[in-house]
Amino acid sequence: MPAFHLKFIWVPLLLTFIISPFFSTSQGIQTDFGKSKVQFGKFDWYFYKTSSFEVYYNSGGKSLAQYVLTNAKKQLNEVEKILDYKASSRITIIIYNTYADFRQSNLTLSDEKYNIGGLTPVVDNLAFVYFDGDHRSFDKRLKQSIAEVLLNELLYGTSIQERLQNNALISIPEWFYKGLLSFISGNISPEDKEKFENGIETEKYKRFGRLKPEEKILIGHYFWEYIYTAYGKNAIGNILYLTHINKNIESGFDFVVGKPFNFIYNEWYKFYRYQVLSRETSKYDELKYSMALKKFARNGEIIQAKLSPDGEKIAYSISKNGKNALFIYDLNRQKKTKVFEKGVKSFEADNDKSYPVFDWMPIKNTLTYSFLKKGKPWLANFDPETRKTTDVRKLETLDRILSFSFNQRGTSLVISAIKDGNSDIFIYEVRSYRLFQITNDIFDDLFPEFINQDKGIIFSSNRNSIFIERSVFDPESNFSPSLDLYYYRADQKSRQLIKASYNDIADETMPQAYDSNQICYLTNENGIINRNAAYIDSIFNRIQVIVSYQDTVFKPDTFNYWQNDRAVVSIDPSWLKDSLIEKIDTQIIYHDTSYHYRTTNYLRNIRQYNIVPRTESVFELFRDNNSYQVSIAPFPEKIRQDHKRQSAENIPELYKTFKKTGNEFEGIENEETKEISVIPPVQTEKQKDSFSYYFINDFEIKIADTTDQAEVPGSIILKPADIVEPFPETDSLLRLRPTRFGSSSSYFLSFSLDYLVSQFDNSFLNSPYLVYNKDETPQPINRITSAFFMLGVNDLFKDYRIAGGVRLKGNLSGTEYIMAFENLKSRLDKKFIFYRKSETSDGLYVRYRQKTNEGRMQLRYPFNENASLRSDIFIRHDRKVTLSSEHNSLTTPDIINVFPGVKLEFVFDNSRQIAENIRVGTRYKIYFENFRNFSGFKNEFSVFGFDFRHYLRIHKELIWANRAVFATSFGGSKVVYLLGGIDNWLLPKYNSDIMIDPDINYVYKSLGVQMRGFTQNIRNGNSYALINSEIRFPVFKYFSSLPMKSRFFETFQLVAFTDIGTAWTGPSPYSEANTLNKQIIYNNPLKITVITVGEPVVGGFGFGIRTTLFGYYVKVDHAWGMEGGKIFQHITYLSLGVDF
């Protein structure tokens, strides 16, 4: 290739390096990226200890810890029953009060390992959970964490020896592992079920290899559900046990089920496909008044959506790739406005999607939203007309806002929020910024709304008490199995709630008001989230007569008459206890009746909805496969006319009328209540509730029939024993007993083993800079494969980490030692490293022993989880000792260099590993290093460089990976970069034909890789630049319609690549100062320097394979080099490690 052609390649390459904002540090090899954790506050930890658990909690989480102590044993027993395996030791459970607290923890933070072979993580019996406001979700996370502990024990063993052995031999796919955990915990939602059925119906799930990781886990959930249902309760435990024994998944299914894995998978797929296709879709309602929102999400997920009070705008929040944003869409102008955006671009699956939370202000038509800042909730207002955000304020006393809504005047907010480990109801006055707590107990109070002209608040709760009592966790209290509706009389500040629904098998959530006596809500009673309506009415209950006596020895007599006719009221004197009567109180008692109607029967889940009274419309949001649809429908004219009301006698047996005593709805004693006594009535006992609930529906749902009194003609006397007390089984909750958990203890620092490394490796252990000796024999860098051993320990929360390792050269010519201590407890991370290396090498005439000692302090300040600023302060001591072989070498003095220095780097990493050696996203690093002379502290030399990598998804797991690298050293001394070869090359070769300029004071040498098609030192200089481009194609996985059972085939990839780069001295590769263009000829007494014009840029192309073998990720590349228009003979490379 002519030189002038490559100049046109070099010019944009150089310009890219100069102007690119994606600078990063290049240490020559295995650039360290990685994410960070951002800690905003200090956590003080305490714990309870039992025979089965150690439960850790921080300030404000005591009630959650006590809840776990009561329920964890039940969860453990259920998991042990499914897995048929008993926990071998005490399980440690760590509780975080909110998801924001959990995101600050270091428990999920891990360092990236390029060479994964021989790495054995020592999995502790550690489970960690966070609270999101719903104890049922909390239970599922707890159960899943416990199941993960037991599953790791079952598969990998309990001893270090077992885990070392099994970690290398057992390969468990992620879908297999996490799908089982999902099934055991029951962590599946109606939205997940809808997504699964869509995938089966459209045959998307037929090609397993092309699915996303989260879709594969969803399939894993239903696969294990099928195994459990079709092959018995013991099948799962037996399959896992035989997988552990035989170190193979296939054998587990063969021995237990008697069928090959592929056959069972096909059987599972056909089973669910038949179920999905056989659904009677004709019985479902057709979606009316709908329109598609193709441009709304753009591959994101809509979390919340609400129609504005004037019906002209839609506010919606969207989560996409780690970023959460709030938009307003104008239906008339068909334009959207961004209100708020938070987060950083990330491809991780566990991002917080619940924020921002918002509601429309009913009068001003402005939007109020809540967001998180440094782990605490804030409120702000946004005006769509002026597009300005105002009145930003912090709610210091709350930990997390779950939802909120305005009253009709827009002067108050009713908030569901987490505080001290409980989700409770609060009222926030907008003008005065005052916050009032309504409920304060362990129950989950969610989705509050003002109704009844702001006189009351309706909300969903799993409480089993109608009384508002400040309480802590009581081990004898039980949560309701579902979320029911409760009414709080805000105008009266009543401490007694009204239970407006009662359904043990379905949740009733997101209640809103049609008008003063009609509400609507969402329910999943038939497995699909639809909308119901409830109509509240008052009907005659009884006529009550209370006779009080002058003699207080006699208790008052109560007489109830069940006919709505005052003529039947008569008292036989023989019924009375005494003839001296003080007064007779007579009143007609009415009770409120709630009639529930199914108003929608869609096949798709209603994701979000809201009622807009001003326009009398109902807004609903749906998701159909990958697109969203909204429906804006008018109010039903009259729900009671559109739906025939059924009496108790007409309701089917499985859907009977039920009545729950214990409270009274507003209006029980309304203006129609009449008194027929000459003396004002005196209430002598707490009013009993006669509230009944009628569900009008075509679907059969089991409802408890709690009718406690039969209608008796005439007058009857109810004895005290016949009166049903309110919630008799939960009265203990109202009079809380002292806690039985004992006292907790403070956490003290303790360490345990985290991981072991025993591997073959050929990379740099600490610094990429090796001492350069001009008179040493030219040889490849890291030519001898080494054995590396390392051990890491950490404290319980992984805030403090200690690691130590040793590397032995294969020819026993040298050793390396490293020790490190990390402190990650605060936002500023600190790491201290000591490194020592001693190696013997051959010179031209004598042998040398090179000794290096280095101390380094690293500081890391994260701006967010993706970006961080890092700084190193170090001192390096190099000693070159000439080994004695004769008199001259004996008297040769040691050469000593001592370089203190600093390093500053900026690191960005939002990439996500979706499979082995398959990433999506971007990561880069830029750095500057300065080395100074210890004597006089004068500047010695500096290094600047960057490494930019971008991973583009072409289709599913077919990835195009690109990398741009640049590094240069400058100053009185320099680093020489040897271009050519690849990282961690097991059998490296060196090109001794290319001269290293002897006139330049090089003190260190380093590699410039990847440059395939050539050996090391195809180019050299104090600067180098590279571009690498790869297509990574997991061929077997991509085309497979079945899950891969072999890790060899699952991680097998075909790679096509091209590399282009150069190394040079001087201002540019084409300058005369470049060593490549200078040839020195010694002919005594002459020294002749010949200036030539060579092509400095070289290139390479080829193909390779990647796969996992014996736990190592092995790369084999076959490459041809190009130089000056010539293509050279191919070179085959064998190396270890992932990525470039």
TISENU-513512 format. One record per residue (C-alpha): z, y, x. Coordinates in steps of 0.05 Angstrom, whole numbers, plus 5000, padded with zeros to 4 digits. Layout:
ZYX;...
***
This chain:
500050005000;498050675031;503651135051;501451715009;501951284946;509251134960;510551874971;509051984898;514251454882;519351744930;518852464905;521152324833;526251824861;529352364904;528952884849;532452404802;538152334851;538753084861;538553314789;541552704754;548252844720;549952114725;553052124794;557651574816;560851294877;557250754916;561550384963;555549974983;557749364944;561349174880;562649874854;569149914816;568350204746;573050004689;576250334630;582950684626;588850724578;591451414558;598951464547;601352074508;608651914503;614351494530;616250844498;623550614498;623649864485;629049434453;629048704434;632248164391;632747464417;633046814378;631946084395;624546144378;622746874391;623947494432;621848084389;620648744425;620149414388;620350144407;623750744374;622550754299;620450034295;627049684281;625349504209;618749194233;622548784285;627448534232;621648364187;618447964242;624947594257;625047374184;617747194175;615346964244;618646284237;614846164173;608346374206;609845934266;611145324222;604545424185;600645484251;604144874280;602244484218;594844664222;594344534297;599143934295;602444224357;609444484370;610745104413;613544894480;617945504491;620346164463;614746634440;615147374459;612647854405;611348584419;610849064360;607449744359;609050224302;601750454294;594850284319;594950924360;601150674397;597750004410;591650354439;596150674491;598850004516;596449664579;596748964549;589248934539;587449294603;584348854656;580648974721;573448774725;572048174768;565148084798;566547394826;569547014767;570046344802;576946074817;580346594774;585946304732;589446774684;596446534670;597046644595;604246784575;607246614508;605947324489;603747584420;602848314404;601748644336;601349344306;602849614237;597449954196;601450094133;600349414099;605248844112;600148324091;595348554145;601248574192;602847844173;595647634188;595747964256;602447644271;600046964250;593647044291;597547244353;602246654346;596346194335;593146464399;599446284439;599545574412;592045484419;592245684492;597845184504;594144634468;587644734505;589744954574;596744644581;603444954595;604344864670;600845254726;597744604751;594744444683;591945134674;588845144743;585344494727;583244624655;581045344666;575345084711;573544474670;574344694597;569345194570;570945454501;565845914467;568546564439;566146414368;569545744370;576146034395;576546694356;573446394293;579145884292;584346434301;581146824243;581346204198;588646044214;590846754200;586646814137;584147474165;578147554120;576648124072;572048174011;567448594055;567248034107;565747524053;560147964026;557248034096;557547284106;554147124040;548647634055;547447304123;546946614091;542546864034;537547224080;537646654131;539847144184;545246654206;540246104216;538846354286;545746304317;543546524386;540947194362;547347414326;552247934349;558947694376;562747934314;557747564269;558846924308;566346994300;565347074225;561246434225;566746104265;571746274211;567745934156;565945354201;573245184212;574645294138;569344764124;572344284174;579244374144;576644284073;571543724083;575043294136;582343384121;588243794144;589243394208;582043454232;582944124268;588943904309;585643244328;579143584349;582844074394;587243534425;581243104443;577543714469;583543824515;583643094538;576243014549;574843724571;569043744523;568044024452;562743504433;567442924445;572743224400;567943224341;565042544358;571742194359;575042544300;569342664251;564842114275;558842574276;555442984330;557143724331;550043934315;549943484254;556443784229;553944494240;547644364200;551944034146;556344654144;550445124138;547244734081;553944714044;554945464044;547645614032;547845183969;554145553947;551046233957;544346073925;547545733865;551246363843;549746593773;547347283790;545147413718;552247503694;553348103740;551948823721;545849173747;547249773791;545150413754;544451133776;543950903848;540351203908;539650953979;542851314037;538251094093;539751684139;547151714125;549851174172;544251044223;547150374244;554250634235;559450444184;561550904127;569150874122;570651374066;566351774018;567952263962;563852693915;565753433913;569053733850;562454083831;558553433841;553653753890;556253493957;558452833987;563552824042;563552184083;566551934148;562651474193;564551044253;559350864304;560250604375;567250874383;565951564353;568651764286;565252344250;565952714184;559852994149;558253364085;551553204052;548553714003;545153333947;540853933928;538454153996;538653434023;541853674088;548153454123;553353864161;557853584214;565053764200;568853384254;567652884309;572752514351;572651964402;568151754459;562051314457;564350604466;561549924448;568249594440;569449244374;576749454364;575950204357;580250574307;575850704246;581050964198;580551704218;578952224195;582152184125;580052734076;580053004005;576553573969;580754163948;579554193873;579154953863;576155253926;571354663937;573454624010;574853994049;581653824079;581753284131;586752944176;585452714247;589352444306;590852844368;595152544423;597352004375;599952484321;596752684254;593853384243;590953734181;585254224178;580954574126;573354634127;569255114085;562154854073;559555554059;561955894122;562055244163;568655454193;574955044206;581455394191;588855274182;589554714234;596654464234;600653874261;605053414219;610153254272;614852824231;609452314210;606751764254;600251654217;596951894153;593751334113;590951734053;592352364013;590052743952;590853423921;594053633856;589854003805;591554693831;590654503904;597654733923;600554053941;598353413975;601152733960;600852324023;601551594041;603851574113;607251134165;614051384188;618950964228;615250324215;614650414140;609050664096;611951144045;609951703997;610752444015;609153103980;606653654025;606654374001;600354704029;602855424030;609955324056;608254734102;614254364074;614353604070;618453214020;619452464024;619152093958;619951363977;623851114037;623950364039;620649764070;615349684016;608149894027;606450503984;599050653987;593451063954;597651593918;594352053866;596952603821;595752453747;598152683679;596953423694;600753353760;607053113724;606852443758;604052043817;600651373810;600350923872;599450203894;605349823923;607749123938;614849293920;619248853878;623949393855;622749973808;628450373838;627350863894;632850713943;633350884016;633650214049;632549814112;629949114116;634048594079;632447864096;633447674023;628348163997;621347933982;614848313977;610548243916;604647783931;599648333911;599049083905;600849333835;600750033805;606950453800;608151123767;612951643795;615352203748;614652783797;616753313746;623352963734;624252723806;626352073776;629151533821;626451003775;619050813777;614550573722;610749943736;603850043706;600749363723;602848673741;598048183774;600347663824;593447423845;589548073855;590548753885;590149393845;588549963892;585950683894;588250893824;585451533796;585851883729;580351943677;584752383634;592152443616;592851733590;587151343621;586751133694;581950713734;582950293797;579649783841;581249043837;578848413872;581147923818;574547523820;573547583895;569048203889;571848913889;570349213821;573149773779;577949693721;580750203672;587550233640;589350563574;596550723560;599150733488;605850753453;607450253398;613550093356;618649653389;624949643347;630050043308;636550053347;643350193315;649450293359;656350293326;662050613366;669350513348;675150993351;679250463387;676250433457;678849723465;672749513424;666049563458;660349873417;656149393377;648549423382;644049193326;636449143334;631549113276;624448883291;620949143229;618149853228;621650013163;628150393159;629650053093;631449413130;636949763168;643349513138;649949293169;654448783138;661749013146;663548303168;659348413230;663748983254;669648903301;673749443267;673649863205;675150513241;668250743263;667451363306;659851433299;653451063284;647251223326;640551013298;633851123333;626850843333;624850573401;617650573423;614950233484;608850413525;603349893528;598049863582;591349573563;586849393622;579349363616;573949123664;569149703669;564449423723;562148733742;557848833803;555648303852;556948793910;563749063930;565349773913;566950053982;569250743959;569551133894;572551753863;573052073795;570352783787;573453073723;569753733726;562953403721;565652783684;562352313733;564251703774;562051653846;561450953878;559150713946;556150033960;553249684020;547149244013;545948864078;545049424130;543950004082;548550414038;547650603965;551351093921;551951133846;553751763808;554751543736;557451933676;564151783645;564251243591;564551633526;570651263502;573250663538;577050423477;570750433436;566250143489;570949563500;574149193443;581649193449;584748513443;591448353415;596247873448;594147303402;586747383420;587647373496;585846703527;591546243549;590246373623;590047123612;595847243566;599347883550;605347973594;611248433590;615948623646;622648933632;626449413674;623350103665;620750583614;614350973617;614251723602;613851793528;618051193508;622451673469;617152173449;616752693395;615852133343;622651833359;627351953301;634851933295;638351743230;645551893247;649952473230;653152473299;648752603361;647051963396;650651783460;647251293508;652350793529;648250353575;641950393616;635750393573;631949743577;624549723588;619649433538;613349613575;607749113564;600949013597;594648773562;588748573606;582148583569;577048183608;572147613604;574847303667;580346803669;586347013711;593246723709;598347223684;605547053674;607647073601;614347413603;615147533528;622647473522;623847603448;620747323386;619747733323;625047563271;624747833201;630548253177;636248463220;638848073280;644348163330;642748093404;648647853444;649348113515;647147443543;640447513506;638648173538;633948093597;636348503657;631248873699;628848453759;635148023761;632547643822;632048273863;638448633845;641148483914;635948963941;638949533901;645749433931;643849314003;648148854043;649648964116;644348714164;645048014191;640748104253;646248284302;645248814355;638948914396;638748994471;635049474516;629149224556;630149154631;624449074679;622448354693;616248044725;612247424711;605947104740;599547414713;593747064750;591846634809;585546674850;582946124895;575646214908;569846224957;567446924968;563147325014;564448044993;568748615019;576048565002;578049295006;573749825041;566249735046;566250065114;566449595174;567449835245;560849935281;560249725353;553949915390;554549365441;555848785392;550748245380;546448425319;548547965263;549047975187;554848315153;559547805122;555647225149;561346735143;563546515074;571046585065;576546265025;580446774985;587346674954;591047184912;596947214865;598547754814;604947884776;606648414725;612148624678;612248454604;608249074583;603549054644;605949754663;607749514733;603249034772;604148724840;598648324876;598048004944;592447614976;589747305039;582647145061;580946625114;574146625148;570445975143;569945915219;577246135227;575046755265;579147235226;583947375168;584947925118;591248105080;592148575021;598248784980;598049264921;602949564872;600849934809;604850384763;601150484697;606950704654;605051434647;598351784637;597651884712;596551194740;598851054811;596950494858;599250354930;595249884975;596349615044;590649245077;590148895145;584248555177;583548195243;576947885264;573747635328;566447785342;561447695398;558848275440;553048265488;557448035546;564547965521;568347805458;572248295416;577948275367;577448825315;583949005280;584249465220;590449715182;589750165123;594750475074;592150795011;595151154951;590651194890;591751664832;587951614767;588152114710;584351884647;581252414603;579951864552;578951114554;571951184583;572651754633;577651864689;578552274751;580951864811;583652074878;585551684941;589751914999;589251435057;590151325130;586150805169;587650535238;582250155276;583449815343;578049475384;581048985434;576648695489;578647965498;579847775570;574847315603;574647615673;577648205711;573448765682;574748565610;582148505626;582449235648;578049495592;582349965550;582949885475;578850355432;583150655377;580951085318;585851365268;582751705207;586852015152;582852235092;581952355019;577252104966;575552414899;571452064846;569652134773;568551484735;565351384667;564650714632;563150604559;559649944569;561649304534;560548594557;557648204499;556347574539;556847354611;552747834653;550248164589;552548874577;550649464533;552250184547;552750634607;557250694667;557051124728;561251404784;560751994832;565052064893;566452464956;570352215016;572852605075;575252285140;579052715190;581152595262;588552445268;589252845332;588453565310;586553375239;579453615250;573753415204;570552765228;565552585174;564552585098;561052125049;557952294982;554651814934;553551574863;551950934826;548950994756;547850384711;545050344641;544349714599;539349764543;539149244487;531849054475;533448544422;540048204408;542347954477;535748094512;537848654559;534249144605;539149334661;537649924707;541350194767;540450804812;544550864876;545151394929;549851504988;549851955049;554652085105;554852725146;559053065200;560552935273;560752185260;557051785208;556551135170;550250725181;547650385118;543749735128;538749665072;536548975050;539148335019;543948254960;551248284944;555647684962;549747324996;552246645017;547246545073;545547245096;540147405148;539148005192;532948365215;534148535289;527148835297;529249495265;533049925314;539350315298;539050995331;543650975391;543951725396;547751795330;555251715332;556151175280;563350955270;562550505209;557150075179;555949855107;550849505064;545549805019;544149284965;540749024922;534149034960;531048354947;524948124985;527948305052;533748125098;539248595118;537049205160;529849275135;531650015137;537750375164;540651065169;546251515148;543351575078;540351075030;537651054959;535950484912;533250344843;534149664812;531249434746;532448754713;530648414648;536147924632;534147384582;539146854559;533446384542;537045774514;542046194475;536646654447;532346114417;537945644396;539345584322;545845224338;551945434378;551645244451;556544714472;555244744547;557445364586;551845214635;546445304581;550245844544;550446294605;543646094632;539146694641;532146824667;531547474704;525447884723;526948444772;524048984815;527549384870;525350004907;529150384960;529950655030;534950855083;533851425131;536651925181;535052655179;533753105118;528752625084;525651945094;519052265115;521952735167;520652635241;528152585251;528151925214;529751355262;524250935230;519051435255;521851425326;520950885378;524550915445;521450555505;525550475569;521450415633;525650615693;526051155710;522651385646;525251415574;519251475528;520151685455;514251525410;513751885343;510251485289;509251585214;511350965178;512550835104;520050895094;520150645022;520249895011;520049504947;521148804921;519948404859;521147704835;524947274786;531546914785;536246484746;543546594729;548646104703;555845864708;557145274753;564144994767;567145654742;562846084788;557346534764;551546324809;545246734821;538846474851;533346994864;526346874889;523347534914;517347814950;517948444991;512849014994;512049485053;506249935070;501749605019;503248905044;506748345006;511047905050;512947185044;518247044991;525646985005;530446564964;537546844956;543846474934;549646914915;555846944872;558047474821;555847834759;551548454748;547748764807;
***
